[in-house]
Amino acid sequence: MNNNFESSFLKKKKKIKVEVALFYRFDGWLINIETHLKDQDHADSMINFVAQLTRKMHEKDPESLVIWFEFFFFLKKNLLF
């Protein structure tokens, strides 16, 4: 995926998630990720997405929560997180 497209796409997803949480008065988000990752870059992108979502949520509601439950692994390295 093109980095500019990915960046723009993820930025929109974060914005929408924050807006939905505020509109419906959610306490935050539970992010459940269960997937196979190709490489460390994909893992880093997911970590970055959750960190940025948390920061954006806290900007709008300092008491909000973003909880990340994950299970993913690299097929080539057999590395489990």
Secondary structure by P-SEA (a helix, b strand, c coil): ccaaaaaaaaaaaaaaaaaaaaaacccccccccccccccaaaaaaaaaaaaaaaaaaaaacccbbbbbbbbbbbccccccc
